[in-house]
Amino acid sequence: MYLIDPARHSRRAFLRRTGQLAMAGTALPFALNLAAMGEAAAQAAPGDDYRALVCVFLFGGNDYANTVVTYDADSYGKYSLIRGGNGEAGGGIAIARAALAATELKPTQALPDGRVYALHPSMTGLADLFNNQGKVAVQLNVGPLIKPLTRAQYNSSNRRDFPIPPKLFSHNDQQSVWQSSSPEGSTVGWGGNLGDLALGPNMGSLFTCMSVSGNAVFLSGDQALQYQVGTGGAVRIGAVSGTGGNLFGSATVKAAMQQIAQRESGHTLENEYTKVIRRAVTAEGKITEAIQSDFASGTFPQQNYLADQLKMVARLIRGREALGVKRQVFFVSMGGFDLHDDLIARQPGLMKNLSEALVAFHNQMIALGVADKVTAFTASDFGRTLSSNSNGSDHGWGGHHFVVGGAVKGKAIYGTAPPVSITNTASDIDQWHVGQGRLLPTTSVDQYAGTLARWFGVPDEQLDGILPNLKNFGVTAPSGIAYPRNVGFMA
């Protein structure tokens, strides 16, 4: 098989993971999909070709309806009413329509039925990147699906023919499903699988999967290790690394500790520990060399932790040759999106930080000359309800997401615009809600992942071996909704 070199390491692990996930009966949005793409892309990469994916995870479940806001007069009126507003003045948890004028999205191709969207008023930078530079795509109503599903099928008790993802509406489980395809307790994520399959092509295989946001199942593999860095660089390991000061003020003591920690031993466990120490020392040195100096002041916004993380990603990308990598996957994140309360007061700061960090990161990719080689995309536990939960919103399912980069076919809105409704009828107009305005996804994460996989270099004929559920898509369902294998947002 083109994607997997049985002589190295991957086939047995690949089959084992496939079997484990199949027995779990779970949706497979990202676990094996973008995982196996790593080998295909890295092995096929000619010359100095380099590509990176940057997952920006929004922990807590981002409120989709106030992020990409329906703006045409008819839909806005329904949105305002459902969210407790008073017409175009907004109110409740509805944003006033006038506040959205500066962030109205103006796609090259208008949406059907006169639908118009605007971004949250705090996202002026991202709106400008969409409208004036065309480097942002909006993917509407994406979420985990095993196969195309209607409301009636969702309500059916026939889970053999109409399976649903596991433990919907649960924070921990849905975070894990997005990152690893399995509910909480999963030990292998799609980023880690990518590392497993790219160990050979990437000379610096330790730096294939890199997190600037602590431990994440997203980057855990069978063999590949997720390498964690902080916003200031490599995580120091004290006196052993040689990067700090002398131990107890004594260079002699420090040298002795280094020798003890890295010496060979006849004891198996001690020897393995020594290998880890040596690897950590070597890796720390390589990272420190690769990231070089900080960017000039003002390149990234201050007091923005997501921007700090993306700045470190940018420094690592700048040092990619020193790290010996052709393909990388990064993980960064923001928290605070579980807004059952105070949505109107608390979401603006989150949206501002997200917008400013993504724009600054893209601008730095332009400055480095790799804007078309780096793609950032958002993910989150789930969307939220359209209806108000006091002065916030409750857990949902589908949500709207952003894809940013030079290779993105931007200034475009992809997917099916959902009707603005919370009714529980089975009518055609409301078949894409499952109560309280929870969106039943009309784009699966497999489709989302498959589109990124093609950009990474995986041939279409091999995608079904990577994305087990993708074979269920590439169709137009009886509902009339199209589920293309390639959503189309990547060049």
N, C-alpha and C positions, 0 to 999 in steps of 0.2 A: 504494500500500500504506500502510495507516495507520501502521505503525511507522517507515517510512522516507520522508524528504522528498527526492525525487530532485533537487530544485532546489538543495539545499544541498551535500551532500557524501557522503552515506552509501551510496547504492545501488551505485555502482561498487565502492567498497571492500568493501561487504557481499558482492557477488557474487564479487569476486576472492578474498576470504577463504574463502568457501564452496568455490570451486573448488580452492583450494590444499589445504584440509583434506580434501576428498573424494579428491583424488589421493593424499594421504598415507595414506589408508586407516585413519585413526585414529578412536578413540572421540571423541565430541564432548560431553563432560560439561558444561564451563562456558564454552567459548570464545565461541560465538555465542548461547548460551541467555540468560544474564543480561546479555550484552552488549546485545542489541537491546532488552531490556526497558527500558533507560534512557530511550530516546526515547519509548516508549509511555507510561511512567509520568510522565515530566517534561512531555510535551506535554499529557497529560490532567489534570495536577495542578491542581486548582482553588485559587484564592486563595493562602493561605500554607501549603498542604499541603507537608509535608516528609517524606522517608523516606530512611533510610540503611541500608546493609548493611555489616557489619564482619566481614571474614574473619579468623579467628584460625587461622593455619597452624602446625601442630606439626611442625617439621622433624625428620626422622629416622625417622618411622614409629612412631606411638604403639602401645603394646601394648594392644590392645582388651580382652583377657581380664582384666587387672588394673585396668582403668579402670571398666568396667561389668561387674561380677563376678556370675556366676551364683550364686544364693544359696539357692534351695530345696534341701532336703536331698539329693534324688536327683542333681540336676545338679551340686551342689557336690561331692559325693563323686567323681563322674567327673572334674571339673575338678582336684581335689586330686591324684587318682591320676596323671592325665596330666602334671601339672606337678611331679611328684616329691614330693608331700606325703604325710603320714601321717594320712589321714582328716581330721576337722574341726580337727585341730591345725595343718594346713597344713604348710609346710616346702617345701624345694626353691624353686620360684618361685611357690608357691601361698600366698595370704594366708590366715591362720587365720580360720575362719568367725566366731568370736566377735568378731574385730576389725571385722567388717562390720556388726554390729548397729546401730551409731549412724548408718550411712549407707544402711540399707535403703530402697529406693524403694517408695513406697506409692501407685501410680497409682490414679486414680479408677476405672478399669476394669481388673480383674485380667487377666493374660495367660492364654492357653489352657494347658491341661495342667499347671496349677499352677506355671508358671515364675515365679520371683522373681529380681530383680536388686538389687544394692547397688552403690554407688559405692566407689571406693578410699577407705580409711579417712581419708586426708588431705583428702577433699573434703566435709567436713561442711557448709561454707557452701553449696555448690551443691546438696547433698542437701536442705538446708532450703529453698532457693529452689524446688526441685522440689516437696517435700512440703507445705510450709506456705503458699507464695505462688503456686504453680502457674504459674511463669513460665519453666520449663525443660522442654523436650521432649528425649527421647532417641530418636535414629534408629538402629535396629539394622542392622548389616551393610550398609553403603552403600559403594559403590565404583564405578569406571568399568565400564560395560557398553555395548556397542553394541546388543544385543538380549537378551532373556531367554535364559539359558544354564544348562544342567544340567551335571553332572560328565561324563556320557557325551558330550555335545556338545563340552565343553571338550577332552576327550581325542581327539575326532575329528580326522582330517587334513583334513576338509572346511571350510576357512576361508572359502569363499565363502558357504556357508549358515550357518556358525557362527563368525563373526569374533570375535576377542578384542582387547582394547586392546593397544597396542604396548608391547613391552619391559616386561612385568610384572616386579615384584620388584626393579627398578632404582631406586635413590633419585632420582637426578637426573631420569630420564625420568618417573617417576611424580609427582614434584613438579611437573614441567612439564605433564603431562597434566591434573592437577587444576587448575592455574592457567591453562592455555592450550589444552587439548585435544590438544596435540601433544607428542611426546617432546622431549628436550633439543635445543636449537637453535631452538626456536620463538621468534618475535620479537613475537607479538601475543597478548595475554591477554584473558580475558573482561572484566576490569575496564577495560582500555584500549578495548575495543570499545564498552563502555557509554559511555565518554567521547566516542568518535567520534560516537555517535548522539545524544548529549545536548548537543552543543556549542551548538545554538541555544537550546533551552529554558532551559538554565542560563546566566544572564548571566555568572556567574563561572566559565566553562567550564574554566579552568585548574585550578580547585579541585574538579572532579568526582571525579577519581581521586587519592587521597592515600595515600601510604605513610609510616608511621612506623617502617619496618623496612628502610630502604635500598631499593636497586633490586630490582624484582620484575617478572618477565614478566607476571604477573597484571594489572598496570596499564598495560602497553604497548599503545598503539593505533596506527592508521595516521596519524591526525592529532592526536588528543588526547595530551597529554603527562602522564606521571605526575608529580605534584608531590610531592617528598619533603620531609618535615620531620623534625626531630629531636625527642627527648623534651623539649627545652627550647624548641622553637619553630622558626621559619623558619631555614633554613640561611643564615648570613650570607655575603655575598660581599665582605667586606673593606671597603676604603676607599671603593669605589664606592657602596656602599649608603647611606652616611651614618648608619649605626647604630652604628658603632664610634668609636674616638677619632681624633684627627688623625693624618695620615700623617707619619711622621718628626717628630712634634711640631709640625707646621705645618698650620694650617687652609688656608693658601694653596695648599700642595702638594696637599692632599687635594682642594680644589675644582678644581684644574687636572686632576688625574687623573680626576675625575668627568666633567669636560667632554670630555676626550679619549676616554674610554671610551664616551660616549653621543652623540658627534657623528655627523652624517650624513656619508656618504662616497659617492663615485662608484664605488668598487670593490664589486662585488656581494657577495663573500664578507665583506669588512669590514663592509659595511652589514648583512648578516644577523647577524653577530656583535654589532653594535651593538644590533640589535633584541632579541637574546637578553638582553643586559645590561640594557636598559631594562625589558624584561618582568620580569627577575629582581628588579630594584630595586623595581618597582611591586608585584610579588607579595609580596616580603618585607615591604613596608610594610603591605599589606592583612592578611597573616597576623598580624603583630605587633599590629595594631589589633584583629583579630577575637578572638584568644585571650585578650586582657585579662589579668587577674591570675590567679595560680595558685589552686587550690581550697584550702580550709582544711586545715590539718594534720590527718591522720587520715582524710581522705576516701578516700584510696587507701593500700594497704599500702606500707610501706617495703621497700627492698632486694628489689624484685620488678620486673624489667625489663618484663615483660608489662604489669603495672599501670601503669608509667611511660608505656608506649606508649598504653594505653587512656585514661589521664588526658589525654594530648594530644588524642586523638580526641574526648574529651568537651569539651575546651576549644574545639576547632574546631566541634563541633556547636553549642555555646553561641553561637558567633559566626557562625552560618550566614547571618544576614541581612546582615552586613557583607561576607560573601564572595559573596553573590548567588546562592545555590544552592538548588534544590528537591530534587535527588536527588544523593546521594553514595555512593561506594564507598570503603571504607578497607581497608588491609591492615596487619595487625600479626602478629607471630610469636614463637614460642619455639623454641629448639633443644635438643638433648641427648636426643632420644627414640630414638636408634639403640642400644638397650640389648641388645646381644648378651651382655653381661656385667653383673653387679651390678644386675640389675633390681630386686630387693627393696630394695637399699640406696639406689639412685639415683632410682627413680621417685617415691617419696613427696614429695620436695621439688618435683618438677615438677608433680605433681598438686595440691599445696597452692597453689603459685603460680598455676596455671591457675584453680582454684576461687576463690581470694580475689580475683584480678583481675577475673574475670567478674562476681562478686557486687558488688564495689565499683563497677564500671562500670554495671551495671544500676541500682544504688541511686542513682547520680548522674543517670542518665537520668530516674528518678522525680523527683528534686529539680528537674531542669530542665523537667519537665512534658512530656517527649517519649518516655517509655518505650514507648508504643505506636507510635512512629514510627521506632524504631531496633531492628534485629535483628542480633544477633551469632551467628555460627555457626562451628563448628570444621571443619577439614579437615587432612589429613595425607597423607604420601607413600602410605601403605598401613597396614593393620593388621599384626599379626605372627602367627607360628605359635602355636598352642595348646601344642604340645609344647615341652619345654625344650631350649635350646641351651646346654648346660652350666649356667650360672646366669643365663641370659638367654633371649631368644627371637629367632627369625630373621625374615627379611622375609616378609610375607604379602600379602594382597589386600584383602578387605573389612574394615571396622572399624566401630566404634560412634562416633557423634558427637552433639554437643550443639547445640541451638538455644535461644537465650536472648533474651527481650524481652517487652514488654508485650502485643504482638500475637500472641505464641506461644500456641497451645492446649496449655498445659503440663499438668504432673502426669499425663503420658501417655507411654507407650513405643510407638513406631511401628515398623512393619516386622515381619519374621518372625524369631522367636527361633530361632537356629540350634541344632541338637543339639550336645551336648558329645561330640566324637569326634575321633579322628585316624586311624581305619582307612582303608585304601585300597580298600575294596570299593565296588561299585556299588549297594549296597542302598539302599532308599528313605531309611532313617534317616541315611545318610551322603552323600546326593547333593549336599550343599552344602559339601563340603570337597574340596580338590584336593591333599591330602597334608600331613601334619604339622599338621593343624588350621588350615590356611590357608582362610579363608572365601571361598567363591565368592559374590559379592554377590547378595543378593536384593532390593536396592533400588539402582537405578542413580543415578549422579550427575545424570543428566538429570532423573530424577523429583525428586530433591532440589532441583535448580535450578528446575524448573518450579513447584514449590510456592512457592519464594521469589519467582519471577517474578509469580505471581498476586497475591501480597501487594503487590508493587511496582506493580501496576496493569495488567499485560498481559492482555488478554482471551484466553480459552481458545482461541478459533478462530484466534488468531494465533501460538500457541506453536509450532506445527509449523514455522513459518517461522523461528523463533529457535532451536529445539532440534531439529536434524535427526534425532536418534535417538529423539525422544519418540514419533514415529509408530509405533515398534516396541513401545511399551508401551501402557498403557491396556487391558491384556488379562489374562486368567487363563490361564497357561501350562498345557500338558498335565500338568505336574507337580502342578497344583493350587495353586501359588503365584500370588497376585494381584500384578500390577504396575500399580497405578493411576497415572494421569497426575498426580493430585494426592495426595501422600502424606497430607496432612491436618493437618500440624502448625502451619499458620498460620491465624489467624482470617480 
